[in-house]
Amino acid sequence: LTTFALMNVVTATMVEGTVQRAIALEIANHAEKEKRERKAMRVMYALFRFADTDGSGFVSRGEFESALQSREFIGHMIEVGLSHQFAADLFDLMDYDNSGEISPEEFVAFCLRARGE
């Protein structure tokens, strides 16, 4: 009986340690994911500002097409998980309100959806 009780204590201790390590790992993974998402959001807004060459706070089709000629812009698109292969067709998809311009909100919302978020 004493051996059985001792084995239960050892087992409980091992399980508790394993659970605590799993919780700590989950917290660390969540923090890392949030860090990556914050970085991606910064890059998305930087992409928008890069494309907004006239500083109007909106990106026109011409500005977007000009930005797509930049290796830097394409590099940042890839960095946040966006394909540049069909980027020329993206303008119409981003322009939700059909205003002929993309707002920062439209741009970031589209980027997040395109990334599956």
C-alpha positions in Angstrom: 0.0 0.0 0.0 2.9 2.4 0.8 4.5 1.7 -2.5 1.2 2.4 -4.3 0.8 5.7 -2.5 4.4 6.7 -3.3 3.9 5.8 -7.0 0.8 8.0 -7.0 2.7 10.9 -5.6 5.5 10.5 -8.1 3.1 10.2 -11.0 1.1 13.3 -9.8 4.3 15.3 -9.5 5.4 14.3 -13.0 2.0 15.1 -14.5 1.9 18.5 -12.7 5.4 19.3 -14.1 4.4 18.3 -17.6 1.2 20.3 -17.5 3.1 23.4 -16.2 5.7 23.1 -19.0 2.9 22.7 -21.5 1.1 25.8 -20.2 4.4 27.8 -20.3 5.1 26.6 -23.8 1.6 27.7 -24.9 2.0 31.1 -23.3 5.4 31.5 -25.1 3.9 30.4 -28.4 1.0 32.8 -28.1 3.4 35.7 -27.2 5.5 34.9 -30.3 2.5 34.7 -32.5 1.3 38.1 -31.2 4.8 39.6 -31.8 4.7 38.3 -35.4 1.2 39.7 -36.0 2.2 43.1 -34.6 5.2 43.1 -36.9 3.1 42.1 -39.9 0.6 44.9 -39.1 3.5 47.5 -39.0 4.7 46.2 -42.4 1.2 46.4 -43.8 0.8 50.0 -42.8 4.4 50.7 -44.1 3.4 49.2 -47.4 0.4 51.4 -47.5 2.4 54.5 -46.8 5.0 53.5 -49.3 2.3 53.2 -52.0 0.6 56.5 -51.0 3.2 58.7 -52.8 1.0 61.8 -52.8 0.4 61.6 -49.0 -3.4 61.8 -49.4 -4.1 59.0 -47.0 -5.5 56.9 -49.9 -3.8 54.8 -52.6 -5.0 55.3 -56.2 -4.8 52.6 -58.8 -1.8 54.4 -60.4 0.0 54.7 -57.1 -0.6 51.0 -56.4 0.6 49.9 -59.8 3.7 52.1 -59.4 4.4 50.5 -56.0 4.2 47.1 -57.6 7.2 48.0 -59.7 9.3 48.4 -56.6 11.3 45.4 -55.4 11.1 46.8 -51.9 7.3 46.8 -52.0 7.2 43.3 -53.4 9.7 42.1 -50.8 7.5 43.5 -48.0 4.4 41.9 -49.5 6.1 38.6 -49.4 7.3 39.2 -45.9 3.8 39.5 -44.6 2.6 36.5 -46.6 1.0 38.1 -49.6 1.6 36.8 -53.1 2.8 39.4 -55.6 2.0 37.2 -58.6 -1.5 38.5 -59.0 -0.9 41.8 -57.3 -2.0 43.8 -60.3 -5.5 42.3 -60.0 -5.7 43.0 -56.2 -6.6 46.7 -56.5 -10.2 46.0 -57.4 -10.5 43.4 -54.6 -9.1 45.8 -52.0 -11.3 48.7 -53.1 -14.4 47.5 -51.2 -16.3 50.7 -51.6 -15.5 51.1 -55.3 -14.2 54.6 -54.7 -11.2 54.2 -57.0 -8.9 54.5 -54.0 -7.8 52.2 -51.3 -8.1 53.4 -47.7 -5.6 52.2 -45.1 -8.5 50.2 -43.5 -9.3 48.5 -46.8 -5.7 47.7 -47.5 -5.0 46.2 -44.1 -8.4 44.3 -44.0 -7.6 42.8 -47.3 -4.0 41.8 -46.3 -5.4 40.1 -43.2 -8.0 38.2 -45.1 -5.4 37.2 -47.8 -3.2 35.8 -45.0 -6.2 33.8 -43.7 -6.8 35.8 -40.6 
